[in-house]
Amino acid sequence: MPSDRLFVQEAITASERIVTLAAGETAETLAADANTRDALLWNFTVLGEAIGRFALKDEFPEVEWHKPVSLRNRIVHGYWSADLDILIDAAQRSVPDLLNQLTGILVKLPS
């Protein structure tokens, strides 16, 4: 079974990609750019899946773990109803903070 360190690293990579993909984007520009939208959806899926598998969440109660997992579930089980305004808002407002938290957690995990 993969280690928590691997899951956090995967979540960091996905978060970095989300931040990069969402930079300067709006819901309207995403609606017109299927490649960026699909890449953003994929990385949110990876982020939620990695966080969902991270076993040490209870040790870091300050992180809102349920949000990326819930968004992943919404994307995977109801992608036709994914609201681009919510995706962009999460990518531009929430994910940068989550990325900082994940980076801080990674240094606390055994190598």
TAVENWO-V593121 format. One record per helix or strand. SS is the DSSP state (~ for helix, > for strand). FROM is the first residue (numbers start at 1). TO is the last residue. If there is no record, write none. Layout:
SS:FROM:TO ; SS:FROM:TO
This chain:
~:4:22 ; ~:27:32 ; ~:34:53 ; ~:57:59 ; ~:65:81 ; ~:84:108
